[in-house]
């Protein structure tokens, strides 16, 4: 009987047996002996830890089989894949096990990317290296998740959920998952609900804040109102541009017809509506906006390094349409570029928030100083803050008073701090 080296990292890769499984294994070994060789690599045990423990406790003999691997990472990959083939694990346990492959696979992908980069001497590629490295990193991460999901025999969405659960769930929730008392979807929903409660608490804290000054009345007006009521608070033919980001889910589609009708009333002749939207219901959105406006163009709002999975269409999208509609006929200047590049979304002030930098770029490209810009789906107020910081005037409307309050606080603080 040989004394084998126990590597804690290798041992911890193997999901522990339940009490019943361990009892049954012990009974089988004491009755029949250890039938299969224990696998070792350079004298270190890599498969058969439970059998080895029982052998040590009861003075039993066993055989070993030496395995050949090029590196320690290759050993880790083998151990995990071996468990998939031998154990009847739940989807949760399989996902946890697969996630242990993530740093190994990611490191290998990075090595491959660097090797490919060194082989490529195209000057144009090197000129855009910084920009492309962000895209490559995101693509590698997606590929890694796909690979470990395939190894675990689960969906990539399951891997995403379990990774979040492992990072944020309480020990009690994890124990319930292991025992089968709770499903992955239930645990993930609990985490999302907790995040929502946290956002609500942060919103209440912001609402309780007392602004140092009042809003600049000559530059901004904030209104709590429902666009479905027509927004009578805004005068006819008084707005130069509407720049807005309505909600995307199917149940909100009727709001786009309301938006078209309000825009036709409040925009000046030749005034424009720039409407950010998703792509799942794009034909419906365009049809509804055509109710009272004329289609002019579709710009691209590129979200650098921030891709969204559209499960219905099986697409990873990295851009949003900016639908450009006009009241009457557009008579403005040429648009230099119909692609707006944004940084990552900012969810600090609203769960559907966009980045300040992206909105500021759009406003400065499309509008002129002192133009009056309306956003009838105010949200966290990013469009308003970007408009004011760009020297425009702003009218913001939202059905939620909390959104109006948050926006007011953001604008007041921005002006107070210069």
Phi, psi and omega per residue, in radians:
X1 nan 2.094 -3.085
X2 -1.544 2.604 2.984
X3 -1.569 2.087 -3.076
X4 -1.779 2.658 3.066
X5 -1.367 2.319 3.083
X6 -1.843 2.020 3.082
X7 -1.660 2.069 -3.044
X8 -1.061 -0.657 3.142
X9 -1.139 -0.782 3.098
X10 -1.083 -0.786 -3.122
X11 -1.072 -0.718 -3.069
X12 -1.292 -0.202 3.062
X13 -1.248 -0.332 -3.036
X14 -1.642 2.118 3.127
X15 -1.014 2.333 -3.119
X16 -1.164 2.600 3.066
X17 -1.281 2.615 2.988
X18 -1.234 2.892 3.128
X19 -1.018 -0.722 -3.138
X20 -1.165 -0.721 3.134
X21 -1.123 -0.721 -3.137
X22 -1.161 -0.693 3.121
X23 -1.097 -0.759 -3.133
X24 -1.154 -0.708 3.117
X25 -1.080 -0.767 -3.141
X26 -1.069 -0.778 3.130
X27 -1.076 -0.734 -3.138
X28 -1.117 -0.749 -3.102
X29 -1.211 -0.726 3.131
X30 -1.155 -0.470 3.134
X31 -1.489 -0.767 -2.981
X32 -1.954 -0.152 -3.036
X33 1.420 3.135 3.128
X34 -1.574 1.893 -2.988
X35 -1.378 -0.732 -3.037
X36 -1.774 2.532 3.104
X37 -1.097 2.544 3.017
X38 -1.410 2.402 -3.091
X39 -1.535 2.306 3.132
X40 -2.278 2.732 3.066
X41 -2.350 1.991 -3.121
X42 0.934 0.726 3.104
X43 1.434 0.004 -3.116
X44 -1.824 2.312 -3.138
X45 -1.219 2.249 3.116
X46 -2.140 -0.188 3.073
X47 -2.700 2.238 3.140
X48 1.942 0.464 -3.089
X49 -1.063 -0.725 -3.130
X50 -1.191 -0.700 3.103
X51 -1.149 -0.673 3.128
X52 -1.120 -0.727 3.133
X53 -1.078 -0.746 3.131
X54 -1.173 -0.695 3.121
X55 -1.088 -0.750 3.129
X56 -1.114 -0.687 -3.100
X57 -1.229 -0.499 -3.027
X58 -2.064 0.188 3.070
X59 1.111 0.651 -3.099
X60 -1.608 2.632 3.091
X61 -1.583 2.765 3.122
X62 -2.757 2.841 3.060
X63 -1.844 2.776 3.084
X64 -2.166 2.713 3.066
X65 -2.230 2.122 -3.114
X66 -1.375 2.251 3.122
X67 -1.842 2.601 -3.132
X68 -1.929 2.196 3.100
X69 -2.438 2.597 -3.121
X70 -1.327 -0.499 -3.072
X71 -2.695 2.954 3.106
X72 -1.118 -0.653 3.112
X73 -1.071 -0.665 3.114
X74 -1.137 -0.586 3.064
X75 -1.114 -0.778 -3.136
X76 -1.038 -0.800 3.135
X77 -1.055 -0.763 -3.131
X78 -1.094 -0.780 -3.118
X79 -1.012 -0.812 -3.081
X80 -1.194 -0.787 3.124
X81 -1.100 -0.612 3.123
X82 -1.112 -0.649 3.112
X83 -1.166 -0.661 3.102
X84 -1.050 -0.635 -3.082
X85 -1.397 -0.324 -3.000
X86 -1.985 -0.335 -3.005
X87 -1.956 2.490 3.047
X88 -1.566 1.419 -3.028
X89 -1.689 2.638 3.050
X90 -1.253 2.899 3.114
X91 -1.058 -0.609 3.128
X92 -1.160 -0.854 3.141
X93 -1.127 -0.667 3.118
X94 -1.131 -0.667 -3.139
X95 -1.192 -0.748 3.099
X96 -1.047 -0.779 3.131
X97 -1.086 -0.763 -3.130
X98 -1.127 -0.620 -3.128
X99 -1.128 -0.397 3.072
X100 -1.213 -0.306 3.058
X101 -1.380 -0.325 -2.958
X102 -0.999 -0.871 -3.128
X103 -1.118 -0.569 3.136
X104 -1.199 -0.857 -3.127
X105 -1.151 -0.695 3.128
X106 -1.100 -0.695 3.134
X107 -1.138 -0.731 3.112
X108 -1.121 -0.697 3.118
X109 -1.110 -0.683 3.129
X110 -1.146 -0.708 3.098
X111 -1.068 -0.741 3.129
X112 -1.124 -0.702 3.138
X113 -1.116 -0.741 3.135
X114 -1.144 -0.676 3.115
X115 -1.105 -0.756 3.120
X116 -1.122 -0.664 -3.121
X117 -1.137 -0.694 -3.129
X118 -1.155 -0.552 -3.122
X119 -1.335 -0.323 -3.050
X120 -1.672 2.068 -3.089
X121 -1.880 0.246 -3.132
X122 -1.166 2.091 -3.083
X123 -1.063 -0.643 -3.108
X124 -1.105 -0.676 3.124
X125 -1.146 -0.752 3.137
X126 -1.174 -0.524 3.119
X127 -1.133 -0.513 -3.119
X128 -1.883 0.427 -3.010
X129 -1.059 -0.794 -3.091
X130 -1.072 -0.765 -3.119
X131 -1.172 -0.759 -3.074
X132 -1.275 -0.460 -3.128
X133 -1.123 -0.579 3.092
X134 -1.150 -0.746 -3.139
X135 -1.159 -0.707 -3.139
X136 -1.124 -0.715 3.131
X137 -1.057 -0.764 3.120
X138 -1.134 -0.733 3.126
X139 -1.128 -0.724 3.118
X140 -1.082 -0.691 3.140
X141 -1.108 -0.722 3.118
X142 -1.116 -0.734 3.132
X143 -1.111 -0.687 3.120
X144 -1.085 -0.817 3.118
X145 -1.066 -0.661 3.124
X146 -1.155 -0.692 -3.125
X147 -1.160 -0.800 -3.105
X148 -1.242 -0.530 3.062
X149 -1.131 -0.716 3.120
X150 -1.122 -0.726 3.126
X151 -1.087 -0.671 -3.088
X152 -1.424 -0.229 -3.102
X153 1.262 0.520 3.111
X154 -2.243 3.034 3.129
X155 -1.386 2.789 3.068
X156 -1.107 -0.561 3.101
X157 -1.139 -0.667 3.095
X158 -1.105 -0.748 3.091
X159 -1.037 -0.765 3.141
X160 -1.058 -0.766 -3.120
X161 -1.165 -0.785 -3.114
X162 -1.139 -0.636 3.101
X163 -1.075 -0.712 3.102
X164 -1.200 -0.691 3.114
X165 -1.072 -0.820 -3.131
X166 -1.077 -0.565 -3.108
X167 -1.404 -0.512 -2.949
X168 -2.160 -0.351 -3.032
X169 -1.267 2.694 3.095
X170 -1.325 2.801 3.068
X171 -1.004 -0.577 -3.139
X172 -1.144 -0.716 3.123
X173 -1.157 -0.748 3.129
X174 -1.102 -0.670 3.106
X175 -1.137 -0.684 3.111
X176 -1.138 -0.615 3.091
X177 -1.164 -0.767 -3.125
X178 -1.142 -0.606 -3.127
X179 -1.421 -0.190 -3.112
X180 1.517 0.099 3.136
X181 -1.310 -0.324 -3.117
X182 -2.388 2.485 3.105
X183 -1.555 2.878 3.092
X184 -1.054 -0.743 -3.129
X185 -1.114 -0.688 3.117
X186 -1.119 -0.772 -3.135
X187 -1.132 -0.732 3.134
X188 -1.115 -0.704 3.122
X189 -1.107 -0.676 3.105
X190 -1.059 -0.729 3.133
X191 -1.137 -0.778 3.137
X192 -1.096 -0.687 3.098
X193 -1.121 -0.694 3.116
X194 -1.126 -0.673 3.095
X195 -1.128 -0.680 3.126
X196 -1.127 -0.741 3.099
X197 -1.066 -0.713 3.128
X198 -1.092 -0.743 3.107
X199 -1.106 -0.699 3.121
X200 -1.104 -0.685 3.118
X201 -1.136 -0.734 3.103
X202 -1.123 -0.641 3.092
X203 -1.106 -0.762 3.120
X204 -1.074 -0.671 3.115
X205 -1.131 -0.709 3.118
X206 -1.176 -0.663 3.130
X207 -1.130 -0.544 -3.120
X208 -1.332 -0.215 -3.121
X209 -1.221 2.384 3.120
X210 -1.664 1.969 -3.101
X211 -1.075 2.561 -3.126
X212 -1.274 -0.466 3.135
X213 -2.511 3.124 3.082
X214 -1.614 2.879 3.095
X215 -1.146 2.578 3.039
X216 -1.223 1.767 -2.984
X217 -1.043 -0.467 -3.121
X218 -1.415 -0.125 -3.063
X219 -2.044 -0.460 -3.008
X220 -2.545 2.510 3.063
X221 -2.405 2.217 -3.138
X222 -2.026 2.352 -3.022
X223 -2.313 2.347 2.968
X224 -1.665 1.903 -3.080
X225 -2.783 2.873 -3.139
X226 -1.837 2.151 -3.100
X227 -1.041 -0.432 3.134
X228 -1.183 -0.269 3.098
X229 -1.586 -0.028 3.025
X230 1.718 -0.211 3.134
X231 0.953 0.978 3.127
X232 -1.112 -0.295 3.137
X233 -1.160 -0.284 -3.112
X234 -1.836 2.238 -3.046
X235 -1.223 2.693 3.069
X236 -1.096 2.553 3.020
X237 0.891 0.737 -3.042
X238 -2.067 -0.104 -3.012
X239 -2.017 2.369 3.122
X240 -1.423 -0.796 -3.089
X241 -2.425 2.489 2.891
X242 -1.937 2.111 3.086
X243 -2.163 2.040 -2.964
X244 -2.645 2.848 -3.112
X245 -2.364 1.429 -3.113
X246 -1.191 2.890 3.072
X247 -1.153 2.580 -3.012
X248 -1.663 -0.491 -3.048
X249 -0.980 2.729 -3.005
X250 -1.004 -0.636 -3.064
X251 -1.161 -0.261 -3.137
X252 -1.687 0.026 -3.101
X253 -0.937 -0.701 3.139
X254 -0.999 -0.392 -3.135
X255 -1.130 -0.437 -3.123
X256 -1.216 -0.537 3.044
X257 -1.224 -0.716 3.055
X258 -1.039 -0.740 3.135
X259 -1.068 -0.747 -3.140
X260 -1.076 -0.777 -3.109
X261 -1.170 -0.759 3.119
X262 -1.130 -0.732 -3.139
X263 -1.072 -0.722 -3.136
X264 -1.105 -0.473 -3.135
X265 -1.490 -0.805 -2.966
X266 -1.564 -0.383 3.133
X267 -1.244 2.563 2.986
X268 -1.249 2.793 3.089
X269 -1.004 2.250 -3.083
X270 1.468 -0.041 3.128
X271 -1.228 2.770 -2.992
X272 -2.081 2.608 2.949
X273 -1.959 2.170 2.992
X274 -1.922 1.954 -3.036
X275 -2.030 1.951 3.021
X276 -1.335 2.446 -3.132
X277 -2.693 2.938 3.029
X278 -1.447 -3.073 -3.074
X279 -1.927 -0.216 -3.059
X280 -1.085 -0.625 -3.093
X281 -2.133 0.559 -3.046
X282 -0.982 -0.772 3.113
X283 -1.029 -0.681 3.124
X284 -1.172 -0.723 -3.136
X285 -1.076 -0.816 3.138
X286 -1.072 -0.785 3.141
X287 -1.031 -0.735 -3.097
X288 -1.265 -0.634 3.109
X289 -1.220 -0.441 3.093
X290 -1.263 -0.091 3.138
X291 -0.911 -0.774 -3.048
X292 -2.339 0.031 -3.079
X293 -2.236 2.937 3.102
X294 -1.843 2.321 3.080
X295 -1.193 2.394 3.136
X296 -2.083 -0.855 -3.096
X297 -2.911 2.968 3.030
X298 -2.227 2.035 3.086
X299 -1.619 2.852 3.106
X300 -1.927 2.219 3.082
X301 -1.857 1.772 -3.030
X302 -1.560 2.200 -3.140
X303 -1.750 1.601 -3.055
X304 -1.055 2.215 3.069
X305 1.217 0.216 -3.079
X306 -2.367 1.587 -3.111
X307 -1.779 2.505 -3.120
X308 -1.954 2.361 3.086
X309 -1.496 2.117 3.056
X310 -1.786 1.670 -2.999
X311 -1.131 -0.649 -3.121
X312 -1.019 -0.672 -3.075
X313 -1.795 -0.074 -3.128
X314 0.996 0.901 -3.097
X315 -2.352 2.450 2.916
X316 -1.714 2.015 -3.078
X317 -1.887 2.428 -3.137
X318 -2.098 0.328 3.110
X319 -2.647 2.810 3.085
X320 -2.208 2.521 3.027
X321 -1.240 2.411 2.951
X322 -1.936 1.696 -3.073
X323 -1.364 2.211 -3.086
X324 -1.906 1.956 3.090
X325 -2.059 2.664 -3.043
X326 -2.265 2.519 2.982
X327 -1.515 1.893 -3.077
X328 1.446 -2.143 -3.079
X329 -2.190 2.340 3.124
X330 -1.291 2.252 -3.128
X331 -2.232 0.327 -3.118
X332 -1.415 -2.935 -3.121
X333 -1.329 2.979 3.033
X334 -1.136 2.515 3.026
X335 -1.605 2.102 -3.042
X336 -1.153 -0.573 -3.048
X337 -2.691 2.321 -3.115
X338 -1.758 0.377 3.039
X339 -2.099 2.176 3.093
X340 -1.948 2.152 -3.123
X341 -1.745 2.260 -3.076
X342 -2.015 2.736 2.917
X343 -1.427 -3.070 -3.122
X344 -1.059 2.688 3.109
X345 -1.081 2.594 3.110
X346 -1.947 1.877 -3.119
X347 -1.691 0.237 -3.083
X348 -1.094 -0.689 -3.005
X349 -1.872 -0.265 3.091
X350 -2.809 2.523 -3.057
X351 -1.138 -0.341 3.116
X352 -1.930 0.368 -3.030
X353 -1.172 2.617 3.040
X354 -1.848 3.030 -3.092
X355 -1.375 2.564 3.088
X356 -1.093 -0.773 -3.088
X357 -1.087 -0.718 3.136
X358 -1.134 -0.762 -3.135
X359 -1.187 -0.654 3.126
X360 -1.130 -0.717 3.093
X361 -1.067 -0.792 3.139
X362 -1.070 -0.803 -3.107
X363 -1.110 -0.787 -3.096
X364 -1.230 -0.439 3.112
X365 -1.399 -0.593 -2.991
X366 -1.708 -0.446 -2.962
X367 -2.112 3.076 -3.131
X368 -2.077 2.724 3.064
X369 -0.944 2.441 -3.128
X370 1.298 0.005 2.980
X371 -1.064 2.593 3.064
X372 -1.663 2.086 -3.113
X373 -1.941 2.333 3.117
X374 -1.979 2.360 2.965
X375 -2.190 1.809 -3.105
X376 -1.441 -0.007 3.019
X377 -2.189 1.281 -2.896
X378 -1.060 -0.763 -3.101
X379 1.043 -2.240 -3.122
X380 -1.512 0.038 3.017
X381 1.511 0.246 -3.095
X382 -1.101 -0.723 3.121
X383 -1.085 -0.735 3.131
X384 -1.108 -0.793 3.133
X385 -1.108 -0.719 3.117
X386 -1.131 -0.675 3.126
X387 -1.111 -0.814 -3.108
X388 -1.177 -0.672 3.115
X389 -1.190 -0.321 3.123
X390 -1.693 0.132 3.094
X391 1.418 0.377 3.074
X392 -1.790 2.943 3.026
X393 -1.763 2.722 -2.950
X394 -2.472 2.409 2.959
X395 -2.117 2.154 -3.127
X396 -2.083 2.372 -3.113
X397 -2.294 2.420 3.016
X398 -2.641 2.601 3.139
X399 -1.272 -0.367 -3.114
X400 -1.726 2.163 3.112
X401 -1.097 -0.578 -3.136
X402 -1.066 -0.634 3.112
X403 -1.171 -0.701 3.085
X404 -1.090 -0.760 -3.116
X405 -1.143 -0.755 3.132
X406 -1.084 -0.770 3.139
X407 -1.092 -0.747 3.132
X408 -1.031 -0.800 -3.140
X409 -1.076 -0.771 -3.137
X410 -1.066 -0.776 -3.084
X411 -1.208 -0.757 3.141
X412 -1.060 -0.804 3.137
X413 -1.110 -0.694 -3.135
X414 -1.087 -0.726 3.130
X415 -1.287 -0.596 3.125
X416 -1.157 -0.571 -3.126
X417 -1.611 0.106 3.117
X418 1.376 nan nan
